[in-house]
Amino acid sequence: MDLPFAPFIIKTLLLSLLNITGFTANANYGCAATPTARQFPDICPKTKHPDVCFYFLNRDPRTCRASSLPELGLGALHVAIQTAEHRAFTYNTLAKMIGINRRLKRKYVQCRDNYTLARRLTVQAKNNVQRNEYAEARRRLEVACEVPNSCRKEVGEPAGGKEPNEISYAFFEFALVVVKELEVRKKT
């Protein structure tokens, strides 16, 4: 039995995710003075959602103040870690609310577990970046980037606006693109 108010709860949880990550229209935090997007113009066009990337790059304090590509990567990874934590919490909450629909509950539990894995991989990738081990960080992030898509396929998305799994994917992918760029620059 599905809950009729589940889309409202999902939207509410998405808004809290956006507030946690600083990804809101008013979350400038003094970043306008730091032209990070002009320092790293080749990053966002390599993502599936360049508009989300540019907004994120210019608004979140962990990325907009970055003065180097490794610093940008660490900021992006920090946000990806928070995103994974929040999505795991969200799916855990939804699984508890589902009631007698065991099939949907199993899907939510699986998504929770997948996001927990994505968090662990992203934390390990952040440690890899701190040690300049970009190839290993890339491999971990490639796996983490698959989680939002797998959950979208399993449980779908709520109607309207940017979907939570799609936004989560954008955060993971942004970190992945930065790490790939670090890996290329290290080889040259």
VMD Tcl script that draws the C-alpha trace (Angstrom):
set ca {
  {0.00 0.00 0.00}
  {1.57 3.28 -1.10}
  {1.20 6.37 0.99}
  {-0.62 9.22 -0.77}
  {1.61 11.84 0.85}
  {4.91 10.16 -0.15}
  {5.64 12.67 -2.99}
  {5.29 15.53 -0.50}
  {7.69 13.82 1.91}
  {10.18 13.15 -0.87}
  {10.06 16.79 -1.99}
  {10.52 17.93 1.60}
  {13.52 15.65 2.00}
  {14.96 16.95 -1.29}
  {14.68 20.52 -0.08}
  {16.50 19.58 3.11}
  {19.24 17.95 1.00}
  {19.62 21.12 -1.01}
  {19.83 23.18 2.17}
  {22.41 20.81 3.70}
  {24.67 21.11 0.68}
  {24.26 24.88 0.41}
  {22.67 24.45 -3.02}
  {20.02 27.12 -2.65}
  {19.28 30.29 -4.55}
  {20.31 32.51 -1.64}
  {23.37 30.52 -0.52}
  {26.02 32.86 -1.83}
  {28.26 32.99 1.28}
  {30.42 35.68 -0.31}
  {31.36 33.50 -3.26}
  {30.50 36.10 -5.89}
  {33.90 37.69 -5.29}
  {35.67 34.42 -6.08}
  {35.45 33.64 -9.82}
  {35.96 29.88 -9.47}
  {34.00 29.09 -12.62}
  {36.43 31.23 -14.59}
  {39.38 29.36 -13.06}
  {38.03 25.96 -14.08}
  {35.97 26.55 -17.26}
  {36.60 23.06 -18.64}
  {34.94 21.17 -15.77}
  {31.18 21.77 -16.10}
  {30.86 21.24 -19.87}
  {32.11 17.68 -19.30}
  {29.14 16.87 -17.05}
  {25.66 15.69 -17.98}
  {24.13 18.73 -16.23}
  {26.44 21.72 -16.85}
  {23.82 24.17 -15.53}
  {23.68 22.39 -12.16}
  {27.48 22.15 -12.14}
  {28.01 25.88 -12.79}
  {25.47 26.79 -10.15}
  {27.08 24.40 -7.67}
  {30.58 25.60 -8.60}
  {29.68 29.22 -7.97}
  {27.39 28.90 -4.93}
  {28.67 26.22 -2.59}
  {31.37 27.58 -0.27}
  {33.41 24.38 -0.55}
  {33.76 24.81 -4.31}
  {33.43 28.51 -5.05}
  {36.43 29.38 -2.88}
  {38.69 26.71 -4.39}
  {41.93 28.15 -5.69}
  {43.31 24.91 -7.10}
  {41.89 21.88 -8.83}
  {42.74 19.52 -5.91}
  {40.96 21.92 -3.54}
  {37.96 21.96 -5.89}
  {38.00 18.16 -5.95}
  {38.02 17.92 -2.16}
  {35.13 20.39 -1.93}
  {33.12 18.46 -4.51}
  {33.84 15.18 -2.72}
  {32.74 16.65 0.60}
  {29.38 17.59 -0.91}
  {29.07 14.17 -2.57}
  {29.67 12.52 0.82}
  {26.94 14.63 2.41}
  {24.63 13.84 -0.49}
  {25.16 10.09 -0.05}
  {24.54 10.35 3.70}
  {21.35 12.30 3.17}
  {20.01 10.00 0.44}
  {20.72 6.92 2.60}
  {18.80 8.60 5.44}
  {15.95 9.50 3.08}
  {15.58 5.95 1.77}
  {15.78 4.57 5.29}
  {12.98 6.91 6.35}
  {10.87 5.96 3.35}
  {11.41 2.25 4.03}
  {10.12 2.71 7.57}
  {7.03 4.57 6.35}
  {5.96 2.17 3.62}
  {4.06 -0.19 5.89}
  {2.82 -3.41 4.31}
  {4.17 -2.94 0.75}
  {7.12 -5.26 1.22}
  {8.28 -5.12 -2.39}
  {8.64 -1.32 -2.34}
  {10.16 -1.45 1.14}
  {12.85 -3.87 -0.15}
  {13.62 -1.45 -2.98}
  {14.00 1.46 -0.56}
  {16.24 -0.62 1.71}
  {18.36 -1.59 -1.32}
  {18.70 2.07 -2.31}
  {19.64 2.94 1.28}
  {22.32 0.28 1.22}
  {23.55 1.45 -2.19}
  {23.87 5.05 -1.00}
  {25.67 3.82 2.12}
  {28.14 2.07 -0.19}
  {28.41 5.23 -2.32}
  {29.23 7.23 0.81}
  {31.95 4.78 1.82}
  {33.43 4.84 -1.69}
  {33.31 8.63 -1.82}
  {35.07 8.93 1.55}
  {37.75 6.55 0.25}
  {37.99 8.61 -2.96}
  {38.49 11.77 -0.89}
  {41.33 10.04 0.97}
  {42.78 8.98 -2.41}
  {42.68 12.57 -3.67}
  {44.45 13.79 -0.54}
  {47.23 11.28 -1.35}
  {47.27 12.20 -5.10}
  {45.97 8.72 -5.98}
  {43.60 9.96 -8.67}
  {43.17 6.73 -10.65}
  {41.95 4.89 -7.55}
  {39.66 7.81 -6.64}
  {38.22 7.77 -10.16}
  {37.46 4.04 -10.00}
  {35.61 4.47 -6.71}
  {33.61 7.44 -7.96}
  {32.63 5.61 -11.14}
  {30.92 3.01 -8.96}
  {29.34 5.67 -6.72}
  {27.94 7.47 -9.79}
  {25.92 4.37 -10.69}
  {23.93 4.44 -7.44}
  {21.52 7.32 -8.23}
  {20.67 5.80 -11.62}
  {20.06 2.36 -10.12}
  {17.73 3.83 -7.50}
  {15.89 5.85 -10.14}
  {15.31 2.63 -12.08}
  {14.19 0.75 -8.97}
  {11.84 3.22 -7.32}
  {11.36 6.04 -9.85}
  {11.30 9.71 -9.03}
  {8.65 12.06 -7.70}
  {6.94 14.27 -10.27}
  {8.06 17.86 -10.82}
  {11.35 19.68 -10.59}
  {14.81 18.20 -10.44}
  {14.57 14.73 -9.04}
  {16.54 13.76 -5.91}
  {18.44 10.93 -7.62}
  {19.25 13.12 -10.62}
  {20.61 15.88 -8.38}
  {22.58 13.28 -6.42}
  {24.00 12.01 -9.70}
  {25.02 15.56 -10.65}
  {26.95 15.95 -7.36}
  {28.74 12.60 -7.77}
  {29.46 13.27 -11.44}
  {30.89 16.72 -10.71}
  {33.36 15.15 -8.26}
  {34.17 12.45 -10.82}
  {34.89 14.97 -13.58}
  {37.23 16.93 -11.30}
  {39.07 13.74 -10.29}
  {39.42 12.70 -13.94}
  {40.90 16.11 -14.71}
  {43.33 15.73 -11.81}
  {44.31 12.30 -13.12}
  {44.99 13.69 -16.62}
  {47.02 16.62 -15.27}
  {49.08 14.30 -13.09}
  {50.08 12.25 -16.16}
  {51.28 15.32 -18.08}
}
mol new
graphics top color blue
foreach p $ca { graphics top sphere $p radius 0.5 }
foreach p [lrange $ca 0 end-1] q [lrange $ca 1 end] { graphics top cylinder $p $q radius 0.2 }
display resetview
